Every structure is written in structure tokens, then in C-alpha cells.
């Protein structure tokens, strides 16, 4: 019986339009809402999404700053590595 040193990761679902993803970086919560998955003009499929950053300034929950969001484009592979699976709910 062998022992694997590699941890199995959860299967990643492909992004679909309308799905919402989140990741936390220090005191910033980046939220991505998928607009489209396209291959137009690219050799690989790409995800167009709106990214919004919510920054928490200190322990006060009312110290939340939000930006308006910007449309960004990443390859599907890069997007899934950054954001993983969509947020539940």
C-alpha cells in the first residue's frame, strides 16, 4: 500500500456568466462577477469579469471602503487559480 504526499484538491468548476467569486488578500476582499467566457480574438478561452475591492480599515466594521469596480480579462486557467470555486449563495 502506497502513501501519497500530494493532497487532492477540490474539483474546480468552470466559470459561468453571472457567477460571483471572492478572495481575501490581507485586509482586502476582492469580489469578481463573471460577465462572459469568450475566445474572441484569443487563442485560449478568457473570462471577462468585474472586479471590486472592499478594503477594511482597522477593526471598525464601518471603516469599509469600496471601489466602483473595473472590467478585467484573464485566461480561464488564471482566473480559476486566483478565485477557485464560486461563492455559495
HTML snippet that shows the backbone in 3Dmol.js (N, CA, C, O; Angstrom):
<script src="https://3Dmol.org/build/3Dmol-min.js"></script>
<div id="view" style="width:600px;height:400px;position:relative"></div>
<script>
const pdb = `
ATOM      1  N   UNK A   1       0.848  -1.173   0.000  1.00  0.00           N
ATOM      2  CA  UNK A   1       0.000   0.000   0.000  1.00  0.00           C
ATOM      3  C   UNK A   1       0.898   1.242   0.000  1.00  0.00           C
ATOM      4  O   UNK A   1       1.781   1.379   0.847  1.00  0.00           O
ATOM      5  N   UNK A   2       0.664   2.134  -0.950  1.00  0.00           N
ATOM      6  CA  UNK A   2       1.486   3.323  -1.074  1.00  0.00           C
ATOM      7  C   UNK A   2       0.897   4.503  -0.348  1.00  0.00           C
ATOM      8  O   UNK A   2      -0.295   4.532  -0.045  1.00  0.00           O
ATOM      9  N   UNK A   3       1.733   5.469  -0.072  1.00  0.00           N
ATOM     10  CA  UNK A   3       1.309   6.690   0.592  1.00  0.00           C
ATOM     11  C   UNK A   3       1.551   7.849  -0.365  1.00  0.00           C
ATOM     12  O   UNK A   3       2.650   7.998  -0.899  1.00  0.00           O
ATOM     13  N   UNK A   4       0.552   8.649  -0.576  1.00  0.00           N
ATOM     14  CA  UNK A   4       0.686   9.798  -1.457  1.00  0.00           C
ATOM     15  C   UNK A   4       1.055  11.027  -0.643  1.00  0.00           C
ATOM     16  O   UNK A   4       0.472  11.289   0.409  1.00  0.00           O
ATOM     17  N   UNK A   5       2.025  11.773  -1.142  1.00  0.00           N
ATOM     18  CA  UNK A   5       2.433  13.010  -0.470  1.00  0.00           C
ATOM     19  C   UNK A   5       1.656  14.211  -0.987  1.00  0.00           C
ATOM     20  O   UNK A   5       1.803  15.323  -0.481  1.00  0.00           O
ATOM     21  N   UNK A   6       0.827  13.976  -2.001  1.00  0.00           N
ATOM     22  CA  UNK A   6       0.078  15.069  -2.591  1.00  0.00           C
ATOM     23  C   UNK A   6      -1.356  15.072  -2.081  1.00  0.00           C
ATOM     24  O   UNK A   6      -2.019  14.035  -2.042  1.00  0.00           O
ATOM     25  N   UNK A   7      -1.816  16.239  -1.697  1.00  0.00           N
ATOM     26  CA  UNK A   7      -3.181  16.398  -1.215  1.00  0.00           C
ATOM     27  C   UNK A   7      -4.103  16.578  -2.421  1.00  0.00           C
ATOM     28  O   UNK A   7      -3.808  17.362  -3.324  1.00  0.00           O
ATOM     29  N   UNK A   8      -5.199  15.863  -2.431  1.00  0.00           N
ATOM     30  CA  UNK A   8      -6.158  16.031  -3.510  1.00  0.00           C
ATOM     31  C   UNK A   8      -6.918  17.327  -3.303  1.00  0.00           C
ATOM     32  O   UNK A   8      -7.410  17.619  -2.213  1.00  0.00           O
ATOM     33  N   UNK A   9      -7.000  18.087  -4.367  1.00  0.00           N
ATOM     34  CA  UNK A   9      -7.720  19.352  -4.259  1.00  0.00           C
ATOM     35  C   UNK A   9      -9.163  19.153  -4.708  1.00  0.00           C
ATOM     36  O   UNK A   9      -9.488  18.187  -5.398  1.00  0.00           O
ATOM     37  N   UNK A  10     -10.012  20.077  -4.305  1.00  0.00           N
ATOM     38  CA  UNK A  10     -11.407  20.036  -4.712  1.00  0.00           C
ATOM     39  C   UNK A  10     -11.469  20.307  -6.215  1.00  0.00           C
ATOM     40  O   UNK A  10     -10.694  21.114  -6.727  1.00  0.00           O
ATOM     41  N   UNK A  11     -12.377  19.647  -6.922  1.00  0.00           N
ATOM     42  CA  UNK A  11     -12.508  19.944  -8.353  1.00  0.00           C
ATOM     43  C   UNK A  11     -12.987  21.379  -8.554  1.00  0.00           C
ATOM     44  O   UNK A  11     -13.883  21.851  -7.855  1.00  0.00           O
ATOM     45  N   UNK A  12     -12.387  22.051  -9.503  1.00  0.00           N
ATOM     46  CA  UNK A  12     -12.727  23.440  -9.791  1.00  0.00           C
ATOM     47  C   UNK A  12     -13.760  23.456 -10.918  1.00  0.00           C
ATOM     48  O   UNK A  12     -13.577  22.803 -11.945  1.00  0.00           O
ATOM     49  N   UNK A  13     -14.836  24.199 -10.721  1.00  0.00           N
ATOM     50  CA  UNK A  13     -15.852  24.317 -11.759  1.00  0.00           C
ATOM     51  C   UNK A  13     -15.485  25.444 -12.715  1.00  0.00           C
ATOM     52  O   UNK A  13     -14.876  26.436 -12.316  1.00  0.00           O
ATOM     53  N   UNK A  14     -15.860  25.281 -13.973  1.00  0.00           N
ATOM     54  CA  UNK A  14     -15.576  26.306 -14.976  1.00  0.00           C
ATOM     55  C   UNK A  14     -16.434  27.536 -14.692  1.00  0.00           C
ATOM     56  O   UNK A  14     -17.594  27.402 -14.304  1.00  0.00           O
ATOM     57  N   UNK A  15     -15.878  28.733 -14.882  1.00  0.00           N
ATOM     58  CA  UNK A  15     -16.645  29.948 -14.633  1.00  0.00           C
ATOM     59  C   UNK A  15     -17.813  30.072 -15.614  1.00  0.00           C
ATOM     60  O   UNK A  15     -17.691  29.718 -16.787  1.00  0.00           O
ATOM     61  N   UNK A  16     -18.927  30.568 -15.126  1.00  0.00           N
ATOM     62  CA  UNK A  16     -20.106  30.813 -15.960  1.00  0.00           C
ATOM     63  C   UNK A  16     -20.573  32.242 -15.733  1.00  0.00           C
ATOM     64  O   UNK A  16     -20.414  32.781 -14.637  1.00  0.00           O
ATOM     65  N   UNK A  17     -21.153  32.866 -16.772  1.00  0.00           N
ATOM     66  CA  UNK A  17     -21.624  34.240 -16.613  1.00  0.00           C
ATOM     67  C   UNK A  17     -22.617  34.360 -15.454  1.00  0.00           C
ATOM     68  O   UNK A  17     -23.514  33.533 -15.287  1.00  0.00           O
ATOM     69  N   UNK A  18     -22.426  35.419 -14.659  1.00  0.00           N
ATOM     70  CA  UNK A  18     -23.279  35.677 -13.509  1.00  0.00           C
ATOM     71  C   UNK A  18     -22.745  35.119 -12.200  1.00  0.00           C
ATOM     72  O   UNK A  18     -23.204  35.520 -11.130  1.00  0.00           O
ATOM     73  N   UNK A  19     -21.779  34.198 -12.261  1.00  0.00           N
ATOM     74  CA  UNK A  19     -21.215  33.614 -11.036  1.00  0.00           C
ATOM     75  C   UNK A  19     -20.392  34.671 -10.296  1.00  0.00           C
ATOM     76  O   UNK A  19     -19.787  35.547 -10.914  1.00  0.00           O
ATOM     77  N   UNK A  20     -20.381  34.575  -8.965  1.00  0.00           N
ATOM     78  CA  UNK A  20     -19.649  35.530  -8.119  1.00  0.00           C
ATOM     79  C   UNK A  20     -18.571  34.772  -7.355  1.00  0.00           C
ATOM     80  O   UNK A  20     -18.834  33.717  -6.777  1.00  0.00           O
ATOM     81  N   UNK A  21     -17.357  35.315  -7.358  1.00  0.00           N
ATOM     82  CA  UNK A  21     -16.200  34.719  -6.699  1.00  0.00           C
ATOM     83  C   UNK A  21     -15.617  35.724  -5.720  1.00  0.00           C
ATOM     84  O   UNK A  21     -15.771  36.932  -5.902  1.00  0.00           O
ATOM     85  N   UNK A  22     -14.946  35.231  -4.678  1.00  0.00           N
ATOM     86  CA  UNK A  22     -14.266  36.125  -3.733  1.00  0.00           C
ATOM     87  C   UNK A  22     -12.932  35.528  -3.324  1.00  0.00           C
ATOM     88  O   UNK A  22     -12.765  34.311  -3.249  1.00  0.00           O
ATOM     89  N   UNK A  23     -11.990  36.420  -3.062  1.00  0.00           N
ATOM     90  CA  UNK A  23     -10.723  36.028  -2.456  1.00  0.00           C
ATOM     91  C   UNK A  23     -10.297  37.134  -1.510  1.00  0.00           C
ATOM     92  O   UNK A  23     -10.631  38.301  -1.715  1.00  0.00           O
ATOM     93  N   UNK A  24      -9.552  36.761  -0.461  1.00  0.00           N
ATOM     94  CA  UNK A  24      -9.111  37.724   0.550  1.00  0.00           C
ATOM     95  C   UNK A  24      -7.603  37.872   0.461  1.00  0.00           C
ATOM     96  O   UNK A  24      -6.865  36.887   0.448  1.00  0.00           O
ATOM     97  N   UNK A  25      -7.157  39.127   0.398  1.00  0.00           N
ATOM     98  CA  UNK A  25      -5.735  39.443   0.376  1.00  0.00           C
ATOM     99  C   UNK A  25      -5.508  40.483   1.469  1.00  0.00           C
ATOM    100  O   UNK A  25      -5.916  41.637   1.329  1.00  0.00           O
ATOM    101  N   UNK A  26      -4.858  40.072   2.553  1.00  0.00           N
ATOM    102  CA  UNK A  26      -4.632  40.927   3.710  1.00  0.00           C
ATOM    103  C   UNK A  26      -5.955  41.518   4.183  1.00  0.00           C
ATOM    104  O   UNK A  26      -6.825  40.772   4.634  1.00  0.00           O
ATOM    105  N   UNK A  27      -6.136  42.852   4.094  1.00  0.00           N
ATOM    106  CA  UNK A  27      -7.374  43.474   4.567  1.00  0.00           C
ATOM    107  C   UNK A  27      -8.307  43.848   3.411  1.00  0.00           C
ATOM    108  O   UNK A  27      -9.170  44.713   3.565  1.00  0.00           O
ATOM    109  N   UNK A  28      -8.135  43.202   2.258  1.00  0.00           N
ATOM    110  CA  UNK A  28      -8.938  43.489   1.075  1.00  0.00           C
ATOM    111  C   UNK A  28      -9.703  42.250   0.631  1.00  0.00           C
ATOM    112  O   UNK A  28      -9.130  41.168   0.506  1.00  0.00           O
ATOM    113  N   UNK A  29     -10.989  42.412   0.395  1.00  0.00           N
ATOM    114  CA  UNK A  29     -11.811  41.346  -0.169  1.00  0.00           C
ATOM    115  C   UNK A  29     -12.073  41.709  -1.620  1.00  0.00           C
ATOM    116  O   UNK A  29     -12.736  42.707  -1.904  1.00  0.00           O
ATOM    117  N   UNK A  30     -11.551  40.898  -2.546  1.00  0.00           N
ATOM    118  CA  UNK A  30     -11.775  41.136  -3.965  1.00  0.00           C
ATOM    119  C   UNK A  30     -12.942  40.263  -4.418  1.00  0.00           C
ATOM    120  O   UNK A  30     -12.918  39.044  -4.254  1.00  0.00           O
ATOM    121  N   UNK A  31     -13.954  40.897  -4.986  1.00  0.00           N
ATOM    122  CA  UNK A  31     -15.136  40.201  -5.483  1.00  0.00           C
ATOM    123  C   UNK A  31     -15.146  40.298  -7.004  1.00  0.00           C
ATOM    124  O   UNK A  31     -14.986  41.379  -7.570  1.00  0.00           O
ATOM    125  N   UNK A  32     -15.337  39.150  -7.659  1.00  0.00           N
ATOM    126  CA  UNK A  32     -15.377  39.110  -9.123  1.00  0.00           C
ATOM    127  C   UNK A  32     -16.720  38.559  -9.572  1.00  0.00           C
ATOM    128  O   UNK A  32     -17.138  37.489  -9.129  1.00  0.00           O
ATOM    129  N   UNK A  33     -17.397  39.291 -10.453  1.00  0.00           N
ATOM    130  CA  UNK A  33     -18.650  38.813 -11.055  1.00  0.00           C
ATOM    131  C   UNK A  33     -18.381  38.574 -12.528  1.00  0.00           C
ATOM    132  O   UNK A  33     -18.012  39.497 -13.254  1.00  0.00           O
ATOM    133  N   UNK A  34     -18.566  37.323 -12.979  1.00  0.00           N
ATOM    134  CA  UNK A  34     -18.248  36.935 -14.353  1.00  0.00           C
ATOM    135  C   UNK A  34     -19.268  37.535 -15.309  1.00  0.00           C
ATOM    136  O   UNK A  34     -20.477  37.378 -15.134  1.00  0.00           O
ATOM    137  N   UNK A  35     -18.753  38.233 -16.335  1.00  0.00           N
ATOM    138  CA  UNK A  35     -19.603  38.799 -17.381  1.00  0.00           C
ATOM    139  C   UNK A  35     -19.742  37.833 -18.552  1.00  0.00           C
ATOM    140  O   UNK A  35     -20.839  37.631 -19.072  1.00  0.00           O
ATOM    141  N   UNK A  36     -18.617  37.234 -18.964  1.00  0.00           N
ATOM    142  CA  UNK A  36     -18.637  36.338 -20.126  1.00  0.00           C
ATOM    143  C   UNK A  36     -17.390  35.464 -20.137  1.00  0.00           C
ATOM    144  O   UNK A  36     -16.348  35.829 -19.591  1.00  0.00           O
ATOM    145  N   UNK A  37     -17.517  34.319 -20.761  1.00  0.00           N
ATOM    146  CA  UNK A  37     -16.373  33.455 -21.054  1.00  0.00           C
ATOM    147  C   UNK A  37     -16.307  33.402 -22.568  1.00  0.00           C
ATOM    148  O   UNK A  37     -17.258  32.967 -23.219  1.00  0.00           O
ATOM    149  N   UNK A  38     -15.185  33.844 -23.136  1.00  0.00           N
ATOM    150  CA  UNK A  38     -15.104  34.026 -24.580  1.00  0.00           C
ATOM    151  C   UNK A  38     -13.756  33.590 -25.144  1.00  0.00           C
ATOM    152  O   UNK A  38     -12.767  33.474 -24.421  1.00  0.00           O
ATOM    153  N   UNK A  39     -13.743  33.353 -26.446  1.00  0.00           N
ATOM    154  CA  UNK A  39     -12.497  33.054 -27.141  1.00  0.00           C
ATOM    155  C   UNK A  39     -12.234  34.087 -28.223  1.00  0.00           C
ATOM    156  O   UNK A  39     -11.295  33.942 -29.006  1.00  0.00           O
ATOM    157  N   UNK A  40     -13.040  35.110 -28.274  1.00  0.00           N
ATOM    158  CA  UNK A  40     -12.921  36.133 -29.312  1.00  0.00           C
ATOM    159  C   UNK A  40     -11.560  36.807 -29.286  1.00  0.00           C
ATOM    160  O   UNK A  40     -11.198  37.461 -28.308  1.00  0.00           O
ATOM    161  N   UNK A  41     -10.806  36.642 -30.371  1.00  0.00           N
ATOM    162  CA  UNK A  41      -9.516  37.309 -30.503  1.00  0.00           C
ATOM    163  C   UNK A  41      -8.393  36.701 -29.691  1.00  0.00           C
ATOM    164  O   UNK A  41      -7.279  37.226 -29.715  1.00  0.00           O
ATOM    165  N   UNK A  42      -8.637  35.617 -28.972  1.00  0.00           N
ATOM    166  CA  UNK A  42      -7.611  34.974 -28.154  1.00  0.00           C
ATOM    167  C   UNK A  42      -7.499  33.505 -28.554  1.00  0.00           C
ATOM    168  O   UNK A  42      -8.498  32.889 -28.925  1.00  0.00           O
ATOM    169  N   UNK A  43      -6.292  32.940 -28.483  1.00  0.00           N
ATOM    170  CA  UNK A  43      -6.161  31.506 -28.772  1.00  0.00           C
ATOM    171  C   UNK A  43      -6.690  30.619 -27.634  1.00  0.00           C
ATOM    172  O   UNK A  43      -7.005  29.451 -27.859  1.00  0.00           O
ATOM    173  N   UNK A  44      -6.789  31.163 -26.423  1.00  0.00           N
ATOM    174  CA  UNK A  44      -7.299  30.422 -25.261  1.00  0.00           C
ATOM    175  C   UNK A  44      -8.576  31.086 -24.769  1.00  0.00           C
ATOM    176  O   UNK A  44      -8.752  32.290 -24.959  1.00  0.00           O
ATOM    177  N   UNK A  45      -9.477  30.324 -24.135  1.00  0.00           N
ATOM    178  CA  UNK A  45     -10.684  30.949 -23.576  1.00  0.00           C
ATOM    179  C   UNK A  45     -10.325  31.924 -22.457  1.00  0.00           C
ATOM    180  O   UNK A  45      -9.429  31.667 -21.653  1.00  0.00           O
ATOM    181  N   UNK A  46     -11.035  33.035 -22.424  1.00  0.00           N
ATOM    182  CA  UNK A  46     -10.807  34.075 -21.427  1.00  0.00           C
ATOM    183  C   UNK A  46     -12.086  34.384 -20.671  1.00  0.00           C
ATOM    184  O   UNK A  46     -13.188  34.173 -21.177  1.00  0.00           O
ATOM    185  N   UNK A  47     -11.926  34.888 -19.450  1.00  0.00           N
ATOM    186  CA  UNK A  47     -13.041  35.302 -18.605  1.00  0.00           C
ATOM    187  C   UNK A  47     -13.030  36.820 -18.521  1.00  0.00           C
ATOM    188  O   UNK A  47     -12.021  37.420 -18.151  1.00  0.00           O
ATOM    189  N   UNK A  48     -14.159  37.442 -18.866  1.00  0.00           N
ATOM    190  CA  UNK A  48     -14.333  38.883 -18.641  1.00  0.00           C
ATOM    191  C   UNK A  48     -15.146  39.012 -17.368  1.00  0.00           C
ATOM    192  O   UNK A  48     -16.204  38.398 -17.231  1.00  0.00           O
ATOM    193  N   UNK A  49     -14.644  39.817 -16.433  1.00  0.00           N
ATOM    194  CA  UNK A  49     -15.314  39.946 -15.139  1.00  0.00           C
ATOM    195  C   UNK A  49     -15.157  41.347 -14.588  1.00  0.00           C
ATOM    196  O   UNK A  49     -14.248  42.088 -14.964  1.00  0.00           O
ATOM    197  N   UNK A  50     -16.069  41.696 -13.681  1.00  0.00           N
ATOM    198  CA  UNK A  50     -15.982  42.969 -12.977  1.00  0.00           C
ATOM    199  C   UNK A  50     -15.376  42.672 -11.618  1.00  0.00           C
ATOM    200  O   UNK A  50     -15.894  41.850 -10.863  1.00  0.00           O
ATOM    201  N   UNK A  51     -14.272  43.348 -11.309  1.00  0.00           N
ATOM    202  CA  UNK A  51     -13.595  43.171 -10.019  1.00  0.00           C
ATOM    203  C   UNK A  51     -13.864  44.381  -9.145  1.00  0.00           C
ATOM    204  O   UNK A  51     -13.722  45.527  -9.572  1.00  0.00           O
ATOM    205  N   UNK A  52     -14.257  44.100  -7.909  1.00  0.00           N
ATOM    206  CA  UNK A  52     -14.486  45.161  -6.929  1.00  0.00           C
ATOM    207  C   UNK A  52     -13.691  44.820  -5.684  1.00  0.00           C
ATOM    208  O   UNK A  52     -13.700  43.677  -5.227  1.00  0.00           O
ATOM    209  N   UNK A  53     -13.008  45.805  -5.139  1.00  0.00           N
ATOM    210  CA  UNK A  53     -12.216  45.600  -3.926  1.00  0.00           C
ATOM    211  C   UNK A  53     -12.858  46.317  -2.754  1.00  0.00           C
ATOM    212  O   UNK A  53     -13.145  47.512  -2.821  1.00  0.00           O
ATOM    213  N   UNK A  54     -13.078  45.571  -1.677  1.00  0.00           N
ATOM    214  CA  UNK A  54     -13.575  46.136  -0.424  1.00  0.00           C
ATOM    215  C   UNK A  54     -12.419  46.127   0.563  1.00  0.00           C
ATOM    216  O   UNK A  54     -11.881  45.069   0.889  1.00  0.00           O
ATOM    217  N   UNK A  55     -12.038  47.313   1.038  1.00  0.00           N
ATOM    218  CA  UNK A  55     -10.902  47.443   1.941  1.00  0.00           C
ATOM    219  C   UNK A  55     -11.416  47.768   3.331  1.00  0.00           C
ATOM    220  O   UNK A  55     -12.172  48.722   3.514  1.00  0.00           O
ATOM    221  N   UNK A  56     -11.003  46.972   4.314  1.00  0.00           N
ATOM    222  CA  UNK A  56     -11.384  47.215   5.702  1.00  0.00           C
ATOM    223  C   UNK A  56     -10.251  47.974   6.375  1.00  0.00           C
ATOM    224  O   UNK A  56      -9.118  47.499   6.444  1.00  0.00           O
ATOM    225  N   UNK A  57     -10.579  49.168   6.872  1.00  0.00           N
ATOM    226  CA  UNK A  57      -9.583  49.990   7.561  1.00  0.00           C
ATOM    227  C   UNK A  57      -9.733  49.799   9.059  1.00  0.00           C
ATOM    228  O   UNK A  57     -10.607  50.403   9.681  1.00  0.00           O
ATOM    229  N   UNK A  58      -8.892  48.969   9.635  1.00  0.00           N
ATOM    230  CA  UNK A  58      -8.907  48.749  11.073  1.00  0.00           C
ATOM    231  C   UNK A  58     -10.041  47.851  11.517  1.00  0.00           C
ATOM    232  O   UNK A  58     -10.748  47.277  10.688  1.00  0.00           O
ATOM    233  N   UNK A  59     -10.219  47.729  12.831  1.00  0.00           N
ATOM    234  CA  UNK A  59     -11.208  46.804  13.371  1.00  0.00           C
ATOM    235  C   UNK A  59     -12.654  47.291  13.261  1.00  0.00           C
ATOM    236  O   UNK A  59     -13.582  46.509  13.465  1.00  0.00           O
ATOM    237  N   UNK A  60     -12.858  48.570  12.941  1.00  0.00           N
ATOM    238  CA  UNK A  60     -14.209  49.125  12.856  1.00  0.00           C
ATOM    239  C   UNK A  60     -14.912  48.593  11.603  1.00  0.00           C
ATOM    240  O   UNK A  60     -14.433  48.841  10.496  1.00  0.00           O
ATOM    241  N   UNK A  61     -16.035  47.869  11.740  1.00  0.00           N
ATOM    242  CA  UNK A  61     -16.723  47.347  10.556  1.00  0.00           C
ATOM    243  C   UNK A  61     -17.300  48.433   9.664  1.00  0.00           C
ATOM    244  O   UNK A  61     -17.617  48.173   8.503  1.00  0.00           O
ATOM    245  N   UNK A  62     -17.442  49.662  10.191  1.00  0.00           N
ATOM    246  CA  UNK A  62     -17.948  50.762   9.380  1.00  0.00           C
ATOM    247  C   UNK A  62     -16.819  51.448   8.607  1.00  0.00           C
ATOM    248  O   UNK A  62     -17.064  52.399   7.865  1.00  0.00           O
ATOM    249  N   UNK A  63     -15.592  50.972   8.779  1.00  0.00           N
ATOM    250  CA  UNK A  63     -14.451  51.533   8.069  1.00  0.00           C
ATOM    251  C   UNK A  63     -14.232  50.869   6.720  1.00  0.00           C
ATOM    252  O   UNK A  63     -13.101  50.820   6.236  1.00  0.00           O
ATOM    253  N   UNK A  64     -15.290  50.358   6.104  1.00  0.00           N
ATOM    254  CA  UNK A  64     -15.202  49.654   4.832  1.00  0.00           C
ATOM    255  C   UNK A  64     -15.196  50.652   3.681  1.00  0.00           C
ATOM    256  O   UNK A  64     -16.061  51.523   3.603  1.00  0.00           O
ATOM    257  N   UNK A  65     -14.216  50.521   2.788  1.00  0.00           N
ATOM    258  CA  UNK A  65     -14.161  51.354   1.584  1.00  0.00           C
ATOM    259  C   UNK A  65     -14.349  50.450   0.376  1.00  0.00           C
ATOM    260  O   UNK A  65     -13.745  49.380   0.302  1.00  0.00           O
ATOM    261  N   UNK A  66     -15.176  50.867  -0.564  1.00  0.00           N
ATOM    262  CA  UNK A  66     -15.427  50.088  -1.775  1.00  0.00           C
ATOM    263  C   UNK A  66     -15.047  50.897  -3.001  1.00  0.00           C
ATOM    264  O   UNK A  66     -15.247  52.111  -3.052  1.00  0.00           O
ATOM    265  N   UNK A  67     -14.493  50.202  -3.991  1.00  0.00           N
ATOM    266  CA  UNK A  67     -14.298  50.873  -5.268  1.00  0.00           C
ATOM    267  C   UNK A  67     -15.475  50.520  -6.174  1.00  0.00           C
ATOM    268  O   UNK A  67     -16.266  49.632  -5.856  1.00  0.00           O
ATOM    269  N   UNK A  68     -15.584  51.217  -7.298  1.00  0.00           N
ATOM    270  CA  UNK A  68     -16.732  51.028  -8.189  1.00  0.00           C
ATOM    271  C   UNK A  68     -16.607  49.768  -9.031  1.00  0.00           C
ATOM    272  O   UNK A  68     -17.603  49.299  -9.581  1.00  0.00           O
ATOM    273  N   UNK A  69     -15.426  49.219  -9.143  1.00  0.00           N
ATOM    274  CA  UNK A  69     -15.225  48.017  -9.948  1.00  0.00           C
ATOM    275  C   UNK A  69     -14.695  48.362 -11.321  1.00  0.00           C
ATOM    276  O   UNK A  69     -14.922  49.456 -11.837  1.00  0.00           O
ATOM    277  N   UNK A  70     -13.990  47.423 -11.899  1.00  0.00           N
ATOM    278  CA  UNK A  70     -13.407  47.599 -13.219  1.00  0.00           C
ATOM    279  C   UNK A  70     -13.519  46.281 -13.983  1.00  0.00           C
ATOM    280  O   UNK A  70     -13.420  45.203 -13.396  1.00  0.00           O
ATOM    281  N   UNK A  71     -13.726  46.378 -15.295  1.00  0.00           N
ATOM    282  CA  UNK A  71     -13.798  45.178 -16.119  1.00  0.00           C
ATOM    283  C   UNK A  71     -12.382  44.699 -16.386  1.00  0.00           C
ATOM    284  O   UNK A  71     -11.522  45.472 -16.808  1.00  0.00           O
ATOM    285  N   UNK A  72     -12.148  43.421 -16.137  1.00  0.00           N
ATOM    286  CA  UNK A  72     -10.829  42.812 -16.349  1.00  0.00           C
ATOM    287  C   UNK A  72     -10.986  41.541 -17.162  1.00  0.00           C
ATOM    288  O   UNK A  72     -12.084  40.997 -17.275  1.00  0.00           O
ATOM    289  N   UNK A  73      -9.880  41.069 -17.730  1.00  0.00           N
ATOM    290  CA  UNK A  73      -9.880  39.844 -18.529  1.00  0.00           C
ATOM    291  C   UNK A  73      -8.688  38.991 -18.138  1.00  0.00           C
ATOM    292  O   UNK A  73      -7.560  39.478 -18.055  1.00  0.00           O
ATOM    293  N   UNK A  74      -8.950  37.705 -17.898  1.00  0.00           N
ATOM    294  CA  UNK A  74      -7.906  36.724 -17.604  1.00  0.00           C
ATOM    295  C   UNK A  74      -8.218  35.430 -18.356  1.00  0.00           C
ATOM    296  O   UNK A  74      -9.365  35.188 -18.734  1.00  0.00           O
ATOM    297  N   UNK A  75      -7.195  34.602 -18.571  1.00  0.00           N
ATOM    298  CA  UNK A  75      -7.471  33.279 -19.125  1.00  0.00           C
ATOM    299  C   UNK A  75      -8.285  32.496 -18.100  1.00  0.00           C
ATOM    300  O   UNK A  75      -8.218  32.777 -16.904  1.00  0.00           O
ATOM    301  N   UNK A  76      -9.044  31.529 -18.562  1.00  0.00           N
ATOM    302  CA  UNK A  76      -9.857  30.707 -17.660  1.00  0.00           C
ATOM    303  C   UNK A  76      -8.968  30.046 -16.612  1.00  0.00           C
ATOM    304  O   UNK A  76      -9.328  29.998 -15.436  1.00  0.00           O
ATOM    305  N   UNK A  77      -7.807  29.534 -17.033  1.00  0.00           N
ATOM    306  CA  UNK A  77      -6.889  28.877 -16.102  1.00  0.00           C
ATOM    307  C   UNK A  77      -6.412  29.835 -15.009  1.00  0.00           C
ATOM    308  O   UNK A  77      -6.425  29.483 -13.830  1.00  0.00           O
ATOM    309  N   UNK A  78      -5.997  31.031 -15.388  1.00  0.00           N
ATOM    310  CA  UNK A  78      -5.530  32.019 -14.408  1.00  0.00           C
ATOM    311  C   UNK A  78      -6.644  32.442 -13.467  1.00  0.00           C
ATOM    312  O   UNK A  78      -6.428  32.585 -12.264  1.00  0.00           O
ATOM    313  N   UNK A  79      -7.835  32.641 -14.015  1.00  0.00           N
ATOM    314  CA  UNK A  79      -8.974  33.048 -13.198  1.00  0.00           C
ATOM    315  C   UNK A  79      -9.305  31.986 -12.150  1.00  0.00           C
ATOM    316  O   UNK A  79      -9.519  32.319 -10.984  1.00  0.00           O
ATOM    317  N   UNK A  80      -9.350  30.708 -12.549  1.00  0.00           N
ATOM    318  CA  UNK A  80      -9.695  29.654 -11.599  1.00  0.00           C
ATOM    319  C   UNK A  80      -8.601  29.444 -10.561  1.00  0.00           C
ATOM    320  O   UNK A  80      -8.896  29.072  -9.426  1.00  0.00           O
ATOM    321  N   UNK A  81      -7.333  29.678 -10.933  1.00  0.00           N
ATOM    322  CA  UNK A  81      -6.259  29.591  -9.939  1.00  0.00           C
ATOM    323  C   UNK A  81      -6.376  30.706  -8.903  1.00  0.00           C
ATOM    324  O   UNK A  81      -6.118  30.478  -7.721  1.00  0.00           O
ATOM    325  N   UNK A  82      -6.760  31.900  -9.328  1.00  0.00           N
ATOM    326  CA  UNK A  82      -6.887  33.026  -8.397  1.00  0.00           C
ATOM    327  C   UNK A  82      -8.124  32.914  -7.506  1.00  0.00           C
ATOM    328  O   UNK A  82      -8.042  33.133  -6.298  1.00  0.00           O
ATOM    329  N   UNK A  83      -9.262  32.574  -8.097  1.00  0.00           N
ATOM    330  CA  UNK A  83     -10.525  32.650  -7.372  1.00  0.00           C
ATOM    331  C   UNK A  83     -11.104  31.314  -6.924  1.00  0.00           C
ATOM    332  O   UNK A  83     -11.947  31.288  -6.027  1.00  0.00           O
ATOM    333  N   UNK A  84     -10.678  30.211  -7.517  1.00  0.00           N
ATOM    334  CA  UNK A  84     -11.201  28.899  -7.119  1.00  0.00           C
ATOM    335  C   UNK A  84     -12.645  28.721  -7.536  1.00  0.00           C
ATOM    336  O   UNK A  84     -13.010  29.048  -8.665  1.00  0.00           O
ATOM    337  N   UNK A  85     -13.473  28.205  -6.636  1.00  0.00           N
ATOM    338  CA  UNK A  85     -14.885  27.948  -6.915  1.00  0.00           C
ATOM    339  C   UNK A  85     -15.722  29.174  -6.565  1.00  0.00           C
ATOM    340  O   UNK A  85     -15.313  30.003  -5.753  1.00  0.00           O
ATOM    341  N   UNK A  86     -16.910  29.284  -7.191  1.00  0.00           N
ATOM    342  CA  UNK A  86     -17.773  30.442  -6.909  1.00  0.00           C
ATOM    343  C   UNK A  86     -18.265  30.455  -5.469  1.00  0.00           C
ATOM    344  O   UNK A  86     -18.317  29.422  -4.802  1.00  0.00           O
ATOM    345  N   UNK A  87     -18.622  31.636  -5.012  1.00  0.00           N
ATOM    346  CA  UNK A  87     -19.157  31.828  -3.674  1.00  0.00           C
ATOM    347  C   UNK A  87     -20.550  31.210  -3.607  1.00  0.00           C
ATOM    348  O   UNK A  87     -21.347  31.350  -4.535  1.00  0.00           O
ATOM    349  N   UNK A  88     -20.828  30.543  -2.529  1.00  0.00           N
ATOM    350  CA  UNK A  88     -22.153  29.916  -2.354  1.00  0.00           C
ATOM    351  C   UNK A  88     -23.183  30.978  -2.029  1.00  0.00           C
ATOM    352  O   UNK A  88     -22.896  31.953  -1.333  1.00  0.00           O
ATOM    353  N   UNK A  89     -24.383  30.778  -2.540  1.00  0.00           N
ATOM    354  CA  UNK A  89     -25.492  31.667  -2.195  1.00  0.00           C
ATOM    355  C   UNK A  89     -25.575  32.785  -3.106  1.00  0.00           C
ATOM    356  O   UNK A  89     -26.455  33.635  -2.963  1.00  0.00           O
TER     357      UNK A  89
END
`;
const viewer = $3Dmol.createViewer("view");
viewer.addModel(pdb, "pdb");
viewer.setStyle({}, {cartoon: {color: "spectrum"}});
viewer.zoomTo();
viewer.render();
</script>
